[in-house]
Amino acid sequence: MIVDMWMTHDPFSIDPTTSVSEAALLMAHRHVRRLLVVDRRHGKARLIGIVSAADVARAFPPDLNPASAVVSEGAVPRPVTGIMAHNVRTIAAGAAIEEAARVMRAHKIGALPVMHGKRLAGIITESDIFRAFVEMSDAGASGVRVTFDLDEDEDLTATMVDLCRVHQARVLSILSFHHRDPHSGDRRRLGVVRLSGDVPSGLLDAISASRHRVLAVVRENPAAPGS
């Protein structure tokens, strides 16, 4: 799963000379929270900054809402270059979606412009990351999730495929990850298997018997559309 599959292609951008008021109006009309600032002089499009709704709000007088219908283009005439974030962090279109999430979390930012080589190709936001992870995990689909602990060097797929074959369970997905316990601070490896339907009789006991501690069993029965 790569960034290019989840990003917004051809994102809205503005010139460095765009005023703060114009940026606010564009955000309101386009229903976006960020605008890329692109210098198009000399026949090239060069990303020089990013301006967020929070940046715009801070630049407005305290008694004037930047999203208000009464805002005019001349309300805050100074250019966005005075409020935008410079030295913008970017990510490659071919990077893993997990890498985009890691960079956003590490630097406490909500979006990354996406580059295809030296060309600006799009933007990926925290909302896109959430959407990607929800779809990757198939959250909301009917079935059961079983979470259990794992050895560090264990082959999770081999373990679960063998157990599910014996107990005639249909596997929808298998994943593993490291989790730090918020109480003890211990870091451990966990596995999650998603099964179609209910847990077959004996499967949980078989998982426990194979030296794994079952931590959670979550049954997912999404409501019917319109209910």
C-alpha positions in Angstrom: 0.0 0.0 0.0 1.7 3.1 -1.2 1.0 6.9 -0.8 0.0 7.3 -4.4 -3.0 5.1 -3.8 -4.5 7.3 -1.1 -3.3 10.8 -1.7 -5.3 13.7 -3.3 -4.0 14.2 -6.8 -3.6 17.7 -8.2 -4.1 19.5 -4.9 -5.2 23.1 -4.7 -2.3 25.5 -4.7 -1.8 29.2 -4.5 0.8 31.7 -5.6 3.2 33.3 -3.0 1.5 36.7 -3.7 -2.0 35.4 -2.6 -3.3 37.3 0.4 -4.3 35.7 3.6 -7.9 36.7 3.0 -7.9 35.1 -0.5 -6.5 31.9 1.0 -9.3 31.9 3.7 -12.0 32.4 1.0 -10.5 29.6 -1.1 -10.4 27.2 1.8 -14.0 28.0 2.7 -15.2 27.5 -0.9 -13.2 24.4 -1.6 -13.7 22.9 1.8 -10.0 22.2 2.4 -7.9 22.9 5.4 -4.5 23.3 3.7 -3.2 25.0 0.6 0.2 24.4 -1.0 2.2 27.6 -1.9 3.8 27.1 -5.3 6.2 29.5 -7.1 5.5 29.2 -10.8 8.1 31.7 -12.0 10.6 30.8 -14.7 8.3 28.2 -16.2 8.7 25.8 -13.2 6.4 24.9 -10.4 8.4 24.9 -7.1 6.8 24.1 -3.8 7.9 26.7 -1.3 5.4 26.3 1.6 2.1 25.2 3.0 -0.5 27.2 4.8 -3.1 25.7 7.1 -6.5 26.8 8.3 -4.9 27.3 11.7 -2.2 29.6 10.2 -5.0 31.7 8.5 -7.0 31.9 11.7 -4.1 33.2 13.7 -3.5 35.9 11.1 -7.0 37.2 11.3 -8.2 39.8 13.8 -9.7 38.1 16.9 -13.1 39.5 16.2 -13.3 38.2 12.6 -13.9 34.5 11.7 -11.9 33.6 8.6 -14.7 31.3 7.5 -17.4 34.0 7.9 -19.5 35.0 4.9 -18.6 38.7 5.6 -14.9 38.1 4.9 -13.7 40.1 1.9 -10.5 39.7 -0.2 -9.1 42.8 1.4 -9.7 41.8 5.1 -6.1 40.6 5.7 -4.2 41.8 2.6 -0.7 40.6 3.5 0.6 37.7 1.5 0.6 34.1 2.8 4.4 33.9 2.6 4.3 35.7 6.0 2.3 33.0 7.7 3.1 29.8 5.8 5.3 26.9 7.0 8.6 27.0 5.2 11.0 24.0 4.7 8.0 21.7 4.1 8.5 18.0 4.7 7.5 15.9 1.7 7.1 12.2 0.9 7.6 10.2 -2.3 4.5 9.0 -4.1 5.9 5.4 -4.0 6.6 5.4 -0.3 4.6 3.1 2.0 1.5 4.5 3.6 3.0 3.5 7.0 6.0 5.7 6.3 3.8 8.7 5.8 2.0 8.0 9.1 5.4 7.7 10.9 6.6 11.0 9.5 3.4 12.8 10.4 3.5 11.4 13.9 7.2 12.1 14.5 6.9 15.7 13.4 3.4 16.4 14.7 2.1 17.5 11.3 -1.3 16.8 9.6 -0.3 16.5 6.0 2.6 15.9 3.6 2.9 17.2 0.0 3.7 14.2 -2.2 6.5 14.3 -4.8 7.0 12.2 -7.9 10.6 12.8 -8.5 10.9 16.6 -8.5 7.3 17.2 -9.5 4.5 18.0 -7.0 2.0 15.1 -7.4 -0.4 15.5 -4.6 -1.0 15.8 -0.9 -1.7 13.2 1.8 -3.4 14.1 5.0 -4.1 12.4 8.4 -7.6 11.8 7.2 -6.3 9.9 4.2 -4.1 7.8 6.5 -7.1 7.0 8.7 -9.1 6.0 5.6 -6.2 3.8 4.4 -5.8 1.9 7.6 -9.6 1.4 8.0 -9.8 -0.1 4.5 -6.6 -2.1 5.0 -8.0 -3.7 8.1 -11.5 -4.0 6.6 -12.9 -2.4 9.7 -16.6 -2.8 10.0 -16.9 -6.0 8.1 -18.7 -8.9 9.7 -16.5 -11.4 11.4 -14.3 -12.0 14.5 -10.9 -10.5 15.4 -8.7 -12.6 17.7 -5.7 -10.9 19.3 -2.9 -12.9 20.9 0.7 -12.6 21.9 3.6 -13.8 19.7 7.2 -14.8 20.0 9.6 -12.3 18.4 10.8 -14.7 15.7 7.6 -16.6 15.1 6.1 -17.1 11.7 2.5 -15.9 12.4 1.1 -16.8 9.0 2.3 -20.4 9.2 1.0 -20.7 12.7 -2.5 -19.4 12.0 -2.9 -21.0 8.6 -2.2 -24.4 10.1 -4.6 -23.9 13.1 -7.4 -22.5 10.9 -7.1 -25.3 8.4 -7.5 -27.9 11.2 -10.5 -26.1 12.7 -12.0 -25.1 9.3 -11.9 -21.4 9.9 -12.0 -19.0 7.0 -9.2 -16.4 7.4 -9.9 -12.9 6.1 -6.6 -11.3 7.2 -3.6 -11.8 9.4 -1.2 -9.1 10.7 1.3 -8.6 13.5 2.7 -5.5 15.2 4.6 -4.3 18.2 2.7 -2.8 21.1 4.0 -1.0 24.2 2.0 -1.6 27.3 0.8 1.8 28.7 1.1 0.5 32.3 4.3 -1.6 32.4 6.1 0.0 29.4 7.0 -3.4 28.1 7.0 -3.8 24.3 5.7 -7.0 22.9 4.7 -8.5 19.6 1.0 -9.2 19.0 -0.9 -11.0 16.2 -4.4 -10.4 15.0 -6.4 -12.8 12.8 -9.7 -11.8 11.3 -12.1 -14.7 10.7 -15.3 -14.9 8.6 -18.3 -15.8 10.7 -17.9 -16.9 14.3 -14.8 -18.6 16.0 -14.9 -22.3 15.3 -15.2 -24.5 18.4 -11.8 -25.3 19.8 -9.8 -22.7 17.9 -9.2 -20.4 20.9 -8.1 -23.4 23.0 -5.8 -24.5 20.2 -4.2 -21.0 20.0 -3.7 -21.1 23.8 -2.3 -24.7 23.6 0.3 -23.5 21.0 1.8 -21.2 23.7 -0.1 -18.1 22.8 -2.1 -16.0 25.2 -5.4 -14.9 23.8 -5.8 -11.2 24.7 -9.1 -10.2 23.0 -11.9 -11.6 20.9 -14.0 -9.0 19.2 -17.1 -9.9 17.2 -18.0 -7.5 14.4 -21.5 -7.4 13.3 -22.1 -4.1 11.4 -25.6 -2.7 11.2 -27.4 -3.1 7.9 -27.4 0.0 5.7 -30.0 2.5 6.7 -30.6 1.0 10.2 
